[in-house]
């Protein structure tokens, strides 16, 4: 780890000003929980010349919005967010996704904004002696011809096939979250999470829309749907081992039903793309159906119509179909009005998968939170 300067921001605009004032030549980074940044510094992947401590800023509250939604401070810990009564009641899928990620110790430190900004866990990215277009633009992507069974099949490019690692962001995408960004001069932008991340194309080192000095201050959740408390909320995560592992495939789902038919559905997918992935055409294809095999097969075909797979990653297509069948079957079997957090339904699907094996049924494997 290289030497760096340390400063503590006094307020949001002070933090933004400090970062912008040092765009050249000092490389400045905001730090809060540091659960990802410290690792990146330790492995010499990130080399900040100055860290700006934002932990003392008043951004650790969870408050209702005038519209009936929820305003989450950037510094709210993953533990506090997962356990918040309103989140557990109205946005249970978010609570479940947070509990599926990392260890209790890390959740105690990790922040809401930091979780959104996690860097990929592609092992080539974490090897400083290896080329990587995310670390050094135009140096190459060895993952494409190397080991990449855990990497992306949607939204990828010739320059990068890495996936976004966040569990929380997948649930946020399903819920239609917005990101509040403080910018220079006291300005503020509110951006849909669907517009926050950028696909790699030929610039995979640019992962989101943040400019130098921009600071995420809050995440806003819209008012819960009228059927939210009667819906089945779940976060299913398929992974190589039963704890502290990143998703091969994950699905955040909120499903309401009546008389055996889906009346409302939200789905977001992790482990497939460089960002949390949501395709409303998939949801529309399932709306009003009984979750029969033909409807699910059609929905998965829509989801994966532009997927790029090979011998290492083709198992993900089968995994998505089996997992979606499991999720919908489980939701339709859960009585309307039963609280998602007390229904007795497992919220995380663990799946032991040997290299290149595609035949194991994820629907038959259940486990607890990471």
N, C-alpha and C positions, 0 to 999 in steps of 0.2 A: 504494500500500500504506500503510495506516494504522499508526501507532506501536503497539507492544505491549510488554508486559513478558515477561521470559524467566526461567524457573526450571528447575532440574535436579532431578528426582526421585531420591531415594536408594534406594528399594525400591518394590515394587509397592503396598504399602499407603500409603506416603508419596505416591505418585502419585495414588492414588484419593482420599486425604484432601485433597490440594491442590486437586483438581478439584471435589470436593464442597463444600469450604469456600468456594468462590467462585462458586457457582451464581448468586447474586444479590449485587451487580449485575455482577460481572466475568464475561465470557465466556471460559472456559478451554478450550483444545484440547491434546490430546496430540500430540506431533510426534516422528517417528522419521526415516524416509527423506524424507518431505515431498514426494514426487514429484507428488502431487495437491494437497495442501493449499497448498503455496507458489503454485502456479498460481492456485488459487481466491482466495488473498489478493491476488495481483498484479492479478487482474481485478476486485478489490473485491467478489467474491461472498461470500466469508467474511471476517469482520472480528473475529478474536479479539482480546481485550484482554490475554490472557496465554497464552503457549505453555509447556507443561510438557514438557521434554525427557526422554524415556524411553530414550534410546539406550544408557545405561549400566546398564540393568537386566539381570539374568541371564536373558534370554529369547531367547537366540540359539543354543540347542542343538537337535539332532534326536536323539531317544532312542527306543529300543524301549519299548513298554508291557509290563506283566506278561502281558497277554492275547495278545501277539504282534503288536500293531499298531505305530503310530508316533506319537510325541508331538513336535510341531513348535512351537518357540518363536515367539512373535509377532514377534520381531525378526529371524528368519532371513530372509536376503535371497532374492529370487527366484532369483538365480544359484546360491546355495548349495543351495537346495532342489532345483532342477532337476538339479543335477549329483551329488546325494547317491547313493551306490551302492545303498542300499536302495530309494530312490524309483525309480531307473532300473530296478531288477530287479523289484520287487513292485508298484509304482504308476506304471508307465511312462506312462500317460495323463496323469498330473499333470506329469511332466517335459516332455512334449510340449506341453501347454497353456501352461506357463510360457515355453517357448522360442518360442511363437507370439505372445507379447505384447511390445510395445514394443521398445526397442533394448537392446543389451548394457549400455550405460552406465546406463540406467534400471533394468534388472534388477539391476545391482550395488547400487543404492541402495534400491529398493523392497522393502518388508517383507511378510511373510505377512499380518499383521493389516491393514496398510494396503491391501493388494491387495483384501481382502474388503470394505473400507470405501470403495472408490472411489465418487465421485459420477458421475452420468450425464454422457455427453458430448453430450446434446441441445444444439444450438447456441442455442436460445432460453434455456436455463438459463445459458449463458455470456454472455448479453447483459444487463448490469445495467439497461439502459434499456428492456428488454422485460418485460412481465408474465410471471410464472412461478410456479405454485402451489408448486413445490419451494423457491423462494427466499422468496416472500412468499405465505403461505397465502391462498386465496380471491381472488387477483389475476387469475387466468385462465390458460388454456393456449393460447397462440397457435399451438403446433405442430399442434393438431387441424385448424385451417383453413389452416395454412401448409405449409411443406415438411417432410414427415415420412416419406419413403420408407425411411429407415434406422431408424425407431423401432418400437415394440412392437405386437404383435397378440394377445398372450396376457396375461391378468392385468391388462390396462390398465383405465382408468376414464375417465369424462367429465372428471375433474380432471387426468389425467396419462397420457401414452402413452410416457414415456421408458423406455429399456432400461438394464439394468445392464451396465457395460462390461467386467467382469473375465473374462479367459480362465481364470485359475487357479480361480476359484470354480465354474466349470462342471465342471471335472474333479473338484474336491472334492465337488460334489453327486453326481456319478456314483459316487464312491467311498464315499459315506455318511459324510462327515466330521462331526465334532462341534466346537463352539466352547466354549472354557473362558473364563469371564468372572469377573474379580475384582470384588467389590462392597464397599461400605462395611462396616466392622465385621469385616473379615477373612473374610467369607463368599465362597463360590465357587459358581458354577452351571455346569453342563455342558449345552449346548443343541445339539440336532441342527441342522445347517446348514439343513435344510429348514424349520426353525421360526425361524431367525434373522432372515430378511428378512421385511418386511411388504409386502403389495400396497398400491397407492396409495389405492384407494377414494376417500374425500373428504379424506384427509390425506396427500398424497404427500410432504410435507416430513418425515414420520416414516418412515424407510426400513428400520429394523431395531428390535430389541427393546432395544437399549442405552439405559440411563437416564443422566442426568447423573452423571459421575464413574466410570461403569463402564469397565473396561479389559480388552480381550482379552489373555489371557496365552499361550494355546496353541491349536493346532488338533490334534485327535486323529483319526488314520485308523484304522479297524478293521483287524483282521488280514486279510491278503489272502485271497481265496477260494482253495480248493485248486487251482483251474484257472488262477490268476492268471498264472503264468509260461508257461502254454501258450496263453493267450488273446492275441488281437490287440488291442493298445492303440493308439488313434489319437485325435488331435484335429484335426478338419477345420474350417477357418475360411474362410468365403467373405467377401470384402471387395472394396472398390472399387479398391484398388491393392495391389501385391504386398508392401509393407512398411509397418510402423508405422501400421496402420489398424485401427479397431475393427470387430468382426464385424457383417456384415449377418445372417448365420446362422452358427452354429458348433455342432458336435456333438462331445462327448466320448464315446467308445465303448470298451467292453471286451467282446469277443465271443469265446466258445469254441464250437467246433463238432466234430462227429464224423460221418463218413460223409455229408457234405454237408448236415447239419442243424444248426441253432443249438441248442446245449445250455445255454448261459448267455449272458445279455446284459444290459448296463447302458448306458443312454443318458441323457445330459443335454444340454440345448440352451441356447445363448446367442444373443443378438441378437434374441430374440423377445419378451422379457418384462422386467419390472422386477427380476427375480431369476433366478438360474440355474434352469432349468425341467426337472423330471423328472416323468414320468408312467409309473408302473409298469404301467398298463393297456396302454400301448404296447409295453413290453418283453414282457409276457405274451402279447400278440397275435403276436409274432414268435418266441417260444420254441417250438422243435420244428419250425419251418418250414424250407424250403429257401431262404428269402429271395426267393421268387417275387414277381412283380409284383403279384399279387392281395393277398398278405399284406402287402406294403409299403404298397400303397394303403389297405388297411384300417387299418393302424397309423397312418398319417399322418392319416386321417380321425378316428381317436380323439384324436390329439394336438391337432388343430386344430378340434375340434368346437365350441369356444367362442371361436374366433379372431374378432377384429374387423378386417376388412380393407376397403380401398377401392381406388380406381384406382392410388394410389401404392404400396400395400403388398401387393397381391394376388400379386405376383411371389414373395413369400416362401413362399407355400404350395407353389408349383411347385418352388422352390429346395429346400425341405425334402425333398420327395419324391425329387427327383433325387439329392440329396446322400445321403440314407439308402440309396437303391439302390446308389450307388457304394460306400458304406462297407461294406455287407453283402456285396456281390459281392467286394470286395477281401478282406474277412476270410475268407470261405469259400474263397478261392483261396490263402490263406496256410497252409502245412502246420502242423498241430498240433505244438507243441514248438519251433518256430522263435522265437527271441527277438524280441519286438516291436521292439526298438531296433536289431536287425541284420537285419531282414527285407528291407530295401531298399524298403519301402513308404513313400511320401511321407506325412508326418504332417500336412501343412497343405495345404488346397486353396485356392489363390488364384483369384479369378474377377473378371475385368474386366467390369463391368456398367454400361452407359450408363443414364441416367435412364429409368425406367419400362420398360426392356427386360426381358422375361420369357422369352425363348426360348433364350438361351444355355445350354449344358449344363455345369453345374458339374463333372460327373464327368470331363470331358475336360480340365480345367485343373488343373495341378499346379505347385507352387512350393516354395521353401524357407522356412525360419523367418524371422519378422520380425526 
